[in-house]
Each structure stands twice: as structure tokens, then as C-alpha cells.
Amino acid sequence: MKDTALESSNRASLNEWIGLAVLSLPALLVSIDLSVMILALPHISLSIGADSTEQLWIMDIYGFMLSGFLITMGSLGDRIGRRKLLMFGAAAFGSASVLAAYSSTSGMLIAARALLGIAGATVSPSSLALISNMFRDHKQRSLAIGIWFMCSMGGMALGPIVGGMMLEHFSWGSIFLLGVPVMALLLLTASHLLPEYRDPAPGHLDMTSVMLSMCTILPTIYGLKEIAKQGLQILPLITIAAGVVFGMLFVRRQQRLDSPLMDLRLFANPAFSTALGGLFGITLTGASMLFIAQHLQFVEGLSPLAAAMCMLPGVVASMAGMLLSPIIARRVRPSLLIGAGLAVSATGCILLSQVGAGSGLSTLIVGYIFFNVGVAPFASLSSDIIIGSAPPAKAGSAASLLQTSGEFAFALGIAVLGSIGTYVYRTQIADFIPRDVTPLIAGASRESLAGAVSAAKVLPEPIGSTLLHGAQIAFIDGMHAVVAISGGLMIAIAILTVIKLRHIPPIGQKTPGEM
């Protein structure tokens, strides 16, 4: 009777579920802002006259600032109050959105995107930490985190689609104004719907740790992105090495502090470290998405918006999987559900490895659906494990680690898997470049599939068609290598998860011996 009464008292009311909706919309928006620039950048460049270097900073500065400030903002929310920080971030995000929408110069837009990234860094850790406070019942909390994560992950995939639709009818500034009403809604309702929570004994915020964390994250993310774009070069390697050195100093300082910015004791929990490490590995495979998008555009010849629509079924499948996984995990052990899901993803990789220049769209779309729906249980359930494993006072720090790990993993995946795919492409394309073309055309063809497509357009027939066909074959070989590695990684993580997390019972059930 006592257990039943306790569970009843822990169950969330309608007020908490409405609060979850208020928290999920900003998470959706922040992730949309990561990818919405893919289609908007050419329009912006023409409007404000951004050169190639400025275009890169317009695209990347948001992600740099977001990843750089996540750990700081997660710890700051634990100290000053998660709702307070979230409201401050919402006001800053809305203001920066207006500034970005009406930017008249490249410098102004870069500054606005930087402010958007810093403000966005308050949303994810504060939202996840507040969800852990609002939903005390384990079943409800896991479902709430699944809903939030569905919005957060879905936003990145929806970004190009939303951007394409907005650009069809409005100016490029409209993509930023989407954030204003969402953040206004959060500000108007937060004090009524969201509880306040802070660490009762937080200690002071160590500014040296803040600086060391940013000196670790920003150079490392920058170096990985540059390697993904331009290959191995001295400067990116130096910045990564500098990030590693600062990271070692950061870890040593956290071990000595009584109130660290990042509590390394969280990693002593096997469930926490396994879930975080496994999610890091799964996020690495996100680089496959970029190869699939390029295949749709440069092999199948689709427009960016049409390519995004072909990828939409996979996105919907992923979002549905994240929503349903916590419900299924009430009857099935999370480790078994995650392992089965990753086996489905590996099957998707096998299907994607069968995609060829003349195979059509069906194999690719079905393979991408399998790839996405299979990782959904891990994305949803591991987030619940990570947040649930942390003490309530450290929920913000745990959430920031979750998000920062994702940023690192995605950048590393693009750098490593992207480099492997590019290496295969450049090795294969050498046999198809005509000997009598100019060095400029040969270099462009060797650089990327997009360069080969452009080069083929200016060459006479049948030389142009031969080059294009060879480039497409070389690119597909590179894509096959990437999805094969991704599939192998899925299987390895599935085995690790089934072994390491087998002690976790179905959601809502107690472990043996627990009263």
C-alpha cells in the first residue's frame, strides 16, 4: 500500500506535461538552428555579400559557441537555479534571433549567431535537468525525456526542410524569427509551469575551470571540423593537440576542487559511463547522413529540398522510435531493446551498402529508415539512464555532459568517417579523370563529388559524362566504406550494452532485493 501511495504521489499532473511541451519547443528550435543554414546560406551570402571565409563562420560559429558553453551553463544552472538560467537564455535567444534576422553585414550576422549559440547552451542542460525534477515517477520521466529527445534530435533533420519551406515564401531573415514566439511563450509560462531547482550547497563557480573547459572544447571542435573540410593539415592538428592539453589540465583541476565545474565522480557509476560512452559511439555514425544527402543530390540529381524530403521518412521513424522506446522498455529490459535496435540499424547499413548509381531511391530510403529507427532506443533510453544516474543536484551537469559528448562525437565522426570516405573517393576517381583536362578541372574533380559534377558540366561529351559516372562510382564506394564501418560500430556497441547494462530492469520495475 505504501509503495502504491508513493508512486501515486510521484506521478506528474497535467501541469507538468504542459510544462514539458514548453520545454520541448525551445529544444526543437535550438537543434533546428544547427542545420537550417544548409539551404539558407547561399541566399544570405548573396544578400549581404559574405565571402567564403565569412560563410564558414556564419555556418559554424553557432555550433562552436553552443558546444563550448554547455558544460559551463549546465553547472551554472545547478548553482543559480535552472529555471532562472533558462529564462535568461530564452530572452537572450529571442533578442539574438531578431538581431540575426535583420543583420545587414556578415560581421553582424556572425556576432548574432555567436550569441544564439551561447543562449542555446542554456536550453538543453536546463531543460533536461528540470524534467528530472518535474517527473519523479520513473515511467513518466523516461517517456518525458524520450519526448524531449525526439524534439531535440528531430530538429536537426527538420532544419533543412523548414529552411527550404520558409525560403520559398519569405526572405532569409524569417528562419531566425521562428525563435521569437517560441522563446516568448517560454518566458510567459515558465514561472507558472516550471519548478525552480538549484543545488542547495553549490560552492562557488570556478572561473579557471570555465576557461579551461572552453579552451578544451573550442579548439578541438574547430580542428575536427577543419580536418573534415580540408583533410589533415598542420593548423587543425595543432589546435586539437592544444585542446587535449587543456583538457588534461581541466580534468586535473576538477579532481582537486571541492565544487568542480564537472563532477568526474559521475563516471564511477557503470550505467552512466556505459550509456554516455555508447551514445558517443552511436553519434559518430551520424556522418553517414551527410553521405546520404550528397548521394541524393549529386548521384540521384535531386534538389536540396527534394533530398531532404526523401530523408524525412527516416526522420519520422526515428522520432516515433524515441517516443515508443520508453513505453516498450516497461516490459523489456533496456539493454535488450537497445541491442535489438542496434541490430536493426546494422541491417540498415547493409541495405545502404547495396545502394548504387542505378539502384533507385527505394533501397536507400528503406535503409535510412532502418538506420534511424534502430538507434532510437539507445538515444532515448540512454538519456534517461544518464540523467537518472546522477544525483538531483548534479542533473544539470549530467545533461551538459550528454549534450557536449554529442557535439564532440558528431564532429569527430565527420572528421574520421568523412576522411575515410573522401580517401576512398580520391583513390578511385584518379582512374576516371581525363589526362588532357586542365589542372583546375582535375583538382576540382579530385576534391569532391560536387567538384566533379561542376567540372563535368564544362567538359565536352563524352568526356564529361565519363568523368561524372566515374565520380559517382567513386563516391558510392566511399559511402559504402562509411556505412560498413558504422554497421560494425553498431554491432560492437550493441554487444557492450547488452553486457554492461543487463542489470537494469524494465522501466518501473525494481531490481532484485530492492524494497
C-alpha positions, -999 to +999 in steps of 0.1 A: +000+000+000+028+024+009+045+017-025+013+024-043+007+056-024+043+068-030+040+061-068+007+080-069+023+110-051+052+109-075+031+109-107+031+141-127+000+162-132-013+179-163+006+210-153+039+191-157+030+177-191+022+212-203+055+223-189+072+195-209+057+209-241+070+244-232+105+229-227+104+207-258+097+235-283+128+255-275+149+223-277+134+217-312+142+252-322+178+252-309+185+220-329+168+234-360+192+263-358+221+239-361+211+227-396+187+254-410+216+272-426+223+244-450+198+258-475+197+294-463+234+302-466+235+308-504+206+333-501+223+350-472+256+352-490+241+369-520+221+393-498+249+406-475+279+398-497+296+373-475+329+359-488+339+322-484+356+327-451+326+346-437+302+320-449+321+293-430+320+314-398+283+321-403+277+284-406+300+272-378+300+298-351+267+287-337+278+251-331+312+263-317+296+285-291+268+260-283+293+232-276+318+255-258+293+268-232+273+236-225+294+224-195+295+259-180+258+265-184+249+231-170+269+237-139+257+274-137+221+262-137+228+238-108+242+268-089+219+298-096+187+279-105+177+260-136+145+279-144+162+313-138+190+304-163+166+290-188+145+322-187+176+343-191+188+322-220+153+324-237+154+362-235+189+363-250+180+337-277+149+357-288+169+390-289+197+374-308+172+359-333+159+394-341+195+407-344+203+378-368+171+383-389+179+419-396+216+417-400+230+439-428+266+428-427+285+395-423+301+406-391+267+415-376+253+381-385+283+362-372+280+381-339+243+373-337+249+336-344+276+335-317+251+350-292+225+325-303+249+296-296+257+309-261+220+314-254+212+280-269+236+263-245+213+272-216+184+254-231+194+217-233+210+211-198+184+233-180+155+216-198+167+180-191+176+188-155+141+204-150+124+173-165+142+152-139+128+174-112+092+176-127+088+138-133+096+118-102+079+086-115+104+066-135+080+056-162+068+091-167+103+105-166+116+081-192+087+090-215+092+127-209+129+125-217+120+105-248+096+132-260+122+159-253+149+140-271+126+133-300+122+171-304+159+178-299+172+152-324+143+157-349+151+194-351+185+188-368+169+167-395+139+191-399+162+222-402+168+219-440+131+212-446+119+241-425+145+263-441+135+253-476+098+259-469+105+293-454+128+304-482+101+295-507+078+322-494+098+347-472+132+363-470+161+346-454+157+365-421+124+346-415+143+315-405+156+333-374+123+349-365+109+314-358+126+316-325+109+348-312+074+335-305+087+302-290+110+319-266+083+345-258+060+316-249+086+301-226+092+334-208+054+339-203+047+305-189+079+294-172+072+309-138+038+291-137+046+257-152+083+250-144+097+245-109+128+262-097+157+240-085+193+246-075+220+227-057+215+235-020+253+236-015+267+245-049+300+261-039+315+289-060+318+289-098+355+283-106+363+307-135+396+290-142+377+258-148+353+277-171+382+290-192+399+256-193+367+239-204+363+263-233+400+261-242+394+223-244+362+222-264+365+251-289+400+243-304+392+206-305+358+211-323+374+236-346+403+213-355+379+184-362+357+205-384+387+218-404+401+182-409+366+172-422+367+201-447+403+202-458+419+170-447+449+165-424+468+198-421+492+213-395+470+240-380+439+218-372+463+192-357+479+219-335+445+231-323+434+196-315+467+190-296+461+222-277+426+212-268+439+178-255+465+196-233+439+220-219+416+190-214+442+172-193+446+204-172+408+207-168+405+171-156+433+175-131+417+207-117+383+191-114+399+163-093+413+188-068+382+211-064+356+206-037+330+221-060+341+212-095+326+225-127+323+189-139+318+162-113+340+134-125+326+111-098+296+106-121+318+083-143+322+059-113+286+048-120+289+019-146+254+027-160+263+064-165+296+057-182+284+029-204+253+049-216+274+080-222+302+061-240+277+041-261+258+072-271+291+088-281+299+059-304+264+059-319+266+097-326+299+091-345+279+073-372+258+105-378+284+113-405+266+087-427+238+112-430+260+136-449+270+110-475+234+100-480+224+137-485+251+141-511+242+109-529+206+121-532+217+154-547+248+146-568+241+109-578+203+110-580+202+146-591+176+158-566+173+194-554+183+201-517+147+203-507+137+171-526+167+153-510+155+165-475+120+152-482+135+117-492+152+117-458+121+127-440+107+091-436+138+082-417+135+112-395+098+104-387+108+068-380+135+080-356+111+103-338+085+076-335+111+052-321+123+077-295+087+082-284+078+045-282+110+031-268+103+042-231+069+026-233+083-007-247+111-007-221+084-010-194+081-047-204+116-054-219+149-048-203+165-016-218+197-034-227+178-060-248+157-033-265+188-012-273+207-043-286+178-053-308+175-017-321+212-015-330+209-048-349+181-032-369+204-002-376+232-026-387+207-041-411+200-006-424+238-002-430+237-035-450+209-021-472+227+012-477+258-007-488+237-021-517+229+014-530+244+020-564+242+046-592+213+028-608+196+012-578+169+039-574+156+055-542+137+027-526+168+008-512+183+040-498+151+053-482+143+019-466+179+015-454+179+050-440+146+042-421+162+011-406+193+030-397+174+057-379+147+037-361+173+013-348+193+039-329+161+055-314+160+032-283+196+040-274+191+077-280+160+078-258+168+053-231+205+062-226+195+098-219+171+086-192+199+064-178+224+092-178+201+118-162+186+092-138+220+080-126+231+115-115+221+129-081+194+155-084+218+183-075+240+173-104+213+167-131+223+199-149+260+188-151+250+153-163+227+169-190+255+192-202+279+162-204+253+144-225+250+173-249+287+181-251+296+145-258+271+145-287+288+177-301+322+161-299+311+128-313+293+143-343+324+165-352+347+135-347+325+113-368+325+138-397+363+142-394+372+105-392+344+088-412+343+117-436+381+114-442+378+077-448+350+083-474+370+111-490+401+089-492+382+061-509+367+087-533+401+103-542+417+069-547+390+057-571+384+090-590+421+091-601+413+064-627+385+084-643+400+119-646+409+125-683+446+132-688+442+162-711+420+183-688+433+215-671+448+212-636+419+233-623+393+208-635+414+178-624+418+193-589+381+201-586+372+166-596+396+151-572+385+173-543+348+161-541+318+148-560+303+183-561+335+195-578+334+166-603+297+174-611+307+211-618+337+200-639+316+176-659+293+204-670+320+223-687+337+194-705+326+182-740+308+149-744+315+121-739+344+132-716+320+150-692+297+120-689+326+096-684+340+118-656+306+122-639+299+085-640+333+076-626+330+102-598+296+088-588+310+053-587+340+065-566+317+084-542+294+054-538+324+032-529+334+058-503+298+058-489+298+020-487+330+022-467+314+046-442+282+027-437+302-006-433+322+010-405+290+024-390+274-010-391+304-026-374+303+001-347+266-005-341+272-043-335+301-036-311+281-011-291+251-035-290+272-062-275+288-039-250+254-025-240+237-059-236+266-070-213+271-038-193+235-027-188+219-062-183+214-055-146+189-026-153+153-039-151+124-028-173+114+008-165+092+010-134+103-024-121+126-028-091+159-046-091+161-079-071+164-072-034+151-036-037+123-028-013 
